[in-house]
Amino acid sequence: MTSIDRRRALRAGVGAAVAGALATSCTDDSPAPPPPAAPTPPSRGSRPAPAPRRFPGQPARIAHGPRDRDRVALTFHGQGDPAVAKALLAEAERAGTRITVLAVGSWLDEYPDLARRILDGGHDLGNHTQRHLGISEMSEMQAYAEITGCAERLRRLTGSIGTWFRPSRTRDATPLVATLAHRAGYPHVLSYDVDSLDYTKPGATAVTRNVTGQIQRGSVVSLHFGVPDTVAALPALLDDLNRRGLRAVTTTELLI
């Protein structure tokens, strides 16, 4: 099946769920979500949730991995329509690809089953703050509450605070936010060196072009769950990486 055929099948499969999904970016001004639902406990027999780890020789803020290996990491801001998220996970897994999901805590409150769904698919799961607000402009107390609020939800759902932390509505963590993340248990803050700009809804072809025009060995790519264009772009993007001899792996695998 060609990448065009896969995109057509994928659009048909997600149907109305994708058509009705709302994109959620790191720069939008959407209102806060409704009050959270009670988290569900980790399910028995599920894949154990990895904990954060320190990578010797890596800086506190990681924007990319080693440039001498044919690996890249596709990282997704975890928020948006759950049907779109599940379609994207299924498409990645069909291609044998593992991704990194930085989940928003309030999103996990609404869809707690997705935390375990991500982990059971072999993907990395991390922290993208509790409410997805502008963390760089917050006071120390507010910013720390955003980090630990999401961390606590991840712990209650999976047994771990997640493998990574990425600040909300900014590419780079301020020194204060990096310090607070370290205090909360994250040795590194995850940034990126390739921005797909998918949250601007430019269309699937443009999303693919934005990534393939910048990506290189060791790149960390920023993408979003809540964008139907991203689901449609994924087959062609993965085909392009394969032609270049690049393997998409989790961020943990990128740095090991």
C-alpha positions as a Python dict, from the first residue, in 0.01 Angstrom:
ca = {
    (1, 'M'): (0, 0, 0),
    (2, 'T'): (139, 339, -97),
    (3, 'S'): (154, 632, 144),
    (4, 'I'): (-132, 794, -51),
    (5, 'D'): (-346, 481, -11),
    (6, 'R'): (-267, 470, 361),
    (7, 'R'): (-363, 834, 404),
    (8, 'R'): (-694, 771, 226),
    (9, 'A'): (-766, 465, 441),
    (10, 'L'): (-671, 651, 754),
    (11, 'R'): (-903, 941, 674),
    (12, 'A'): (-1186, 694, 612),
    (13, 'G'): (-1113, 511, 937),
    (14, 'V'): (-1122, 810, 1167),
    (15, 'G'): (-1411, 968, 971),
    (16, 'A'): (-1619, 1216, 1160),
    (17, 'A'): (-1397, 1198, 1469),
    (18, 'V'): (-1107, 1353, 1282),
    (19, 'A'): (-1324, 1598, 1095),
    (20, 'G'): (-1468, 1729, 1420),
    (21, 'A'): (-1143, 1740, 1615),
    (22, 'L'): (-1009, 2074, 1734),
    (23, 'A'): (-637, 2140, 1712),
    (24, 'T'): (-473, 2240, 2039),
    (25, 'S'): (-136, 2414, 2011),
    (26, 'C'): (121, 2546, 2250),
    (27, 'T'): (26, 2899, 2151),
    (28, 'D'): (-355, 2896, 2152),
    (29, 'D'): (-579, 3075, 2402),
    (30, 'S'): (-846, 2809, 2452),
    (31, 'P'): (-1029, 2818, 2787),
    (32, 'A'): (-941, 2589, 3073),
    (33, 'P'): (-1102, 2242, 3056),
    (34, 'P'): (-1388, 2133, 3286),
    (35, 'P'): (-1319, 2002, 3638),
    (36, 'P'): (-1113, 1681, 3630),
    (37, 'A'): (-1255, 1335, 3664),
    (38, 'A'): (-1109, 1099, 3921),
    (39, 'P'): (-806, 913, 3780),
    (40, 'T'): (-824, 537, 3738),
    (41, 'P'): (-558, 315, 3895),
    (42, 'P'): (-297, 138, 3680),
    (43, 'S'): (-433, -182, 3530),
    (44, 'R'): (-289, -516, 3631),
    (45, 'G'): (-52, -683, 3391),
    (46, 'S'): (23, -360, 3203),
    (47, 'R'): (368, -259, 3091),
    (48, 'P'): (557, -106, 3387),
    (49, 'A'): (588, 270, 3357),
    (50, 'P'): (952, 386, 3327),
    (51, 'A'): (1080, 658, 3557),
    (52, 'P'): (1287, 963, 3457),
    (53, 'R'): (1655, 893, 3415),
    (54, 'R'): (1970, 1097, 3390),
    (55, 'F'): (2169, 1076, 3068),
    (56, 'P'): (2537, 1146, 3144),
    (57, 'G'): (2689, 1398, 2907),
    (58, 'Q'): (2351, 1546, 2812),
    (59, 'P'): (2262, 1905, 2914),
    (60, 'A'): (1976, 1998, 3145),
    (61, 'R'): (1779, 2108, 2838),
    (62, 'I'): (1785, 1849, 2561),
    (63, 'A'): (1699, 1973, 2212),
    (64, 'H'): (1836, 1683, 2009),
    (65, 'G'): (2018, 1352, 2038),
    (66, 'P'): (2351, 1227, 1898),
    (67, 'R'): (2416, 1341, 1541),
    (68, 'D'): (2620, 1032, 1454),
    (69, 'R'): (2337, 778, 1462),
    (70, 'D'): (2047, 722, 1223),
    (71, 'R'): (1776, 789, 1483),
    (72, 'V'): (1520, 1064, 1537),
    (73, 'A'): (1243, 1119, 1794),
    (74, 'L'): (890, 1224, 1707),
    (75, 'T'): (745, 1394, 2014),
    (76, 'F'): (376, 1481, 2052),
    (77, 'H'): (208, 1735, 2276),
    (78, 'G'): (-64, 1520, 2433),
    (79, 'Q'): (-397, 1697, 2416),
    (80, 'G'): (-704, 1704, 2194),
    (81, 'D'): (-967, 1466, 2060),
    (82, 'P'): (-900, 1112, 2190),
    (83, 'A'): (-1014, 950, 1865),
    (84, 'V'): (-747, 1143, 1675),
    (85, 'A'): (-487, 1046, 1936),
    (86, 'K'): (-576, 678, 1908),
    (87, 'A'): (-569, 695, 1528),
    (88, 'L'): (-221, 845, 1538),
    (89, 'L'): (-95, 582, 1783),
    (90, 'A'): (-237, 306, 1565),
    (91, 'E'): (-75, 446, 1251),
    (92, 'A'): (264, 478, 1424),
    (93, 'E'): (243, 124, 1556),
    (94, 'R'): (138, -12, 1216),
    (95, 'A'): (467, 127, 1083),
    (96, 'G'): (667, -15, 1376),
    (97, 'T'): (735, 336, 1509),
    (98, 'R'): (754, 437, 1875),
    (99, 'I'): (691, 797, 1975),
    (100, 'T'): (711, 1024, 2279),
    (101, 'V'): (393, 1176, 2420),
    (102, 'L'): (411, 1477, 2656),
    (103, 'A'): (65, 1469, 2813),
    (104, 'V'): (-128, 1760, 2960),
    (105, 'G'): (-261, 1671, 3306),
    (106, 'S'): (-612, 1804, 3248),
    (107, 'W'): (-630, 1592, 2932),
    (108, 'L'): (-541, 1284, 3135),
    (109, 'D'): (-813, 1380, 3382),
    (110, 'E'): (-1067, 1362, 3099),
    (111, 'Y'): (-922, 1055, 2927),
    (112, 'P'): (-728, 857, 3191),
    (113, 'D'): (-722, 538, 2982),
    (114, 'L'): (-493, 705, 2728),
    (115, 'A'): (-200, 708, 2971),
    (116, 'R'): (-189, 331, 2981),
    (117, 'R'): (-275, 304, 2610),
    (118, 'I'): (37, 506, 2528),
    (119, 'L'): (262, 300, 2752),
    (120, 'D'): (121, -33, 2639),
    (121, 'G'): (204, 66, 2282),
    (122, 'G'): (571, 90, 2378),
    (123, 'H'): (586, 469, 2367),
    (124, 'D'): (742, 719, 2607),
    (125, 'L'): (497, 912, 2826),
    (126, 'G'): (590, 1243, 2988),
    (127, 'N'): (465, 1562, 3153),
    (128, 'H'): (349, 1873, 2963),
    (129, 'T'): (217, 2058, 3272),
    (130, 'Q'): (-127, 2035, 3429),
    (131, 'R'): (-324, 2304, 3242),
    (132, 'H'): (-108, 2391, 2940),
    (133, 'L'): (-71, 2757, 3031),
    (134, 'G'): (221, 2997, 2980),
    (135, 'I'): (457, 2854, 3240),
    (136, 'S'): (738, 3102, 3166),
    (137, 'E'): (527, 3390, 3299),
    (138, 'M'): (421, 3217, 3620),
    (139, 'S'): (550, 3268, 3971),
    (140, 'E'): (771, 2998, 4119),
    (141, 'M'): (482, 2856, 4321),
    (142, 'Q'): (245, 2850, 4024),
    (143, 'A'): (497, 2694, 3788),
    (144, 'Y'): (590, 2425, 4037),
    (145, 'A'): (223, 2343, 4090),
    (146, 'E'): (179, 2302, 3713),
    (147, 'I'): (471, 2057, 3696),
    (148, 'T'): (384, 1856, 4004),
    (149, 'G'): (11, 1855, 3929),
    (150, 'C'): (66, 1666, 3605),
    (151, 'A'): (338, 1452, 3765),
    (152, 'E'): (98, 1340, 4036),
    (153, 'R'): (-168, 1242, 3783),
    (154, 'L'): (86, 1042, 3586),
    (155, 'R'): (200, 869, 3905),
    (156, 'R'): (-155, 778, 4006),
    (157, 'L'): (-238, 647, 3659),
    (158, 'T'): (85, 462, 3580),
    (159, 'G'): (305, 444, 3890),
    (160, 'S'): (559, 690, 3748),
    (161, 'I'): (582, 1068, 3703),
    (162, 'G'): (672, 1004, 3339),
    (163, 'T'): (1003, 986, 3161),
    (164, 'W'): (1021, 1348, 3041),
    (165, 'F'): (906, 1701, 3117),
    (166, 'R'): (840, 1965, 2850),
    (167, 'P'): (727, 2318, 2948),
    (168, 'S'): (400, 2449, 2810),
    (169, 'R'): (365, 2724, 2547),
    (170, 'T'): (738, 2766, 2502),
    (171, 'R'): (1016, 2593, 2316),
    (172, 'D'): (1279, 2654, 2582),
    (173, 'A'): (1251, 2632, 2958),
    (174, 'T'): (1361, 2932, 3160),
    (175, 'P'): (1634, 2866, 3421),
    (176, 'L'): (1365, 2878, 3691),
    (177, 'V'): (1140, 2625, 3516),
    (178, 'A'): (1435, 2393, 3454),
    (179, 'T'): (1526, 2414, 3823),
    (180, 'L'): (1167, 2342, 3928),
    (181, 'A'): (1145, 2046, 3692),
    (182, 'H'): (1463, 1905, 3842),
    (183, 'R'): (1317, 1952, 4190),
    (184, 'A'): (1006, 1763, 4081),
    (185, 'G'): (1218, 1467, 3972),
    (186, 'Y'): (1306, 1531, 3607),
    (187, 'P'): (1682, 1540, 3543),
    (188, 'H'): (1633, 1692, 3197),
    (189, 'V'): (1386, 1925, 3025),
    (190, 'L'): (1292, 1814, 2674),
    (191, 'S'): (1295, 2074, 2398),
    (192, 'Y'): (1324, 2012, 2021),
    (193, 'D'): (1517, 2124, 1714),
    (194, 'V'): (1245, 2067, 1450),
    (195, 'D'): (903, 2235, 1467),
    (196, 'S'): (639, 2086, 1239),
    (197, 'L'): (410, 2389, 1287),
    (198, 'D'): (121, 2143, 1263),
    (199, 'Y'): (-83, 2343, 1516),
    (200, 'T'): (-123, 2615, 1251),
    (201, 'K'): (-324, 2361, 1047),
    (202, 'P'): (-129, 2411, 722),
    (203, 'G'): (-242, 2079, 569),
    (204, 'A'): (-85, 1733, 574),
    (205, 'T'): (156, 1802, 287),
    (206, 'A'): (292, 2112, 458),
    (207, 'V'): (334, 1930, 788),
    (208, 'T'): (542, 1664, 614),
    (209, 'R'): (744, 1927, 427),
    (210, 'N'): (811, 2129, 744),
    (211, 'V'): (960, 1824, 912),
    (212, 'T'): (1151, 1672, 623),
    (213, 'G'): (1300, 2010, 532),
    (214, 'Q'): (1469, 2040, 874),
    (215, 'I'): (1523, 1691, 1010),
    (216, 'Q'): (1865, 1535, 1047),
    (217, 'R'): (2029, 1263, 1251),
    (218, 'G'): (1941, 1296, 1617),
    (219, 'S'): (1656, 1543, 1567),
    (220, 'V'): (1370, 1582, 1814),
    (221, 'V'): (1052, 1682, 1630),
    (222, 'S'): (761, 1874, 1784),
    (223, 'L'): (415, 1755, 1675),
    (224, 'H'): (65, 1757, 1827),
    (225, 'F'): (-197, 1493, 1899),
    (226, 'G'): (-496, 1721, 1850),
    (227, 'V'): (-435, 1799, 1482),
    (228, 'P'): (-600, 1584, 1212),
    (229, 'D'): (-344, 1708, 956),
    (230, 'T'): (-74, 1536, 1160),
    (231, 'V'): (-247, 1199, 1145),
    (232, 'A'): (-285, 1233, 769),
    (233, 'A'): (80, 1341, 732),
    (234, 'L'): (230, 1056, 933),
    (235, 'P'): (246, 784, 662),
    (236, 'A'): (428, 1009, 415),
    (237, 'L'): (656, 1141, 689),
    (238, 'L'): (754, 792, 801),
    (239, 'D'): (807, 686, 438),
    (240, 'D'): (1044, 979, 390),
    (241, 'L'): (1239, 893, 704),
    (242, 'N'): (1268, 533, 587),
    (243, 'R'): (1404, 642, 249),
    (244, 'R'): (1668, 848, 427),
    (245, 'G'): (1764, 556, 649),
    (246, 'L'): (1636, 733, 962),
    (247, 'R'): (1458, 535, 1231),
    (248, 'A'): (1195, 703, 1450),
    (249, 'V'): (1234, 593, 1813),
    (250, 'T'): (1133, 713, 2157),
    (251, 'T'): (1337, 994, 2309),
    (252, 'T'): (1476, 749, 2564),
    (253, 'E'): (1596, 521, 2282),
    (254, 'L'): (1739, 822, 2100),
    (255, 'L'): (1971, 896, 2390),
    (256, 'I'): (2069, 550, 2509),
}
